[in-house]
Amino acid sequence: MFKKYLGMSYSRWMCSDFYTFWCSGKVYGKEDELFACHIDLDTVHMLTYHEIKQFLTNPEKILNLKGVEHKSQAKELESYMLRFVDDVDNEYEKKSLHEGRLAS
């Protein structure tokens, strides 16, 4: 679906208004995986996979996030959210295949 992104983050401040990445943490399932979005040093949004999927069903709502002020910023952030969802889906698919092989 999307070209595999091989970096640690989806965006960095040197070329974006955002610093975004898949945040590792103690999660119990795919829906709890975290997407970190730093607007600046004081404004951070920690969004679950589930919340990101909700934003992607109605991308206009991205503009409701504190610090996202323009449609161009929302569109940019949407692209990072899409990559996050793609990465999470791919990772859980790999885990599922691996667990299936172990159970055989």
Secondary structure by P-SEA (a helix, b strand, c coil): ccccccccccccccccccccccccccccccccbbbbbbccccccccccaaaaaaaaacccccccccccccaaaaaaaaaaaaaaaaaaaaaaaaaaaaaaaaac
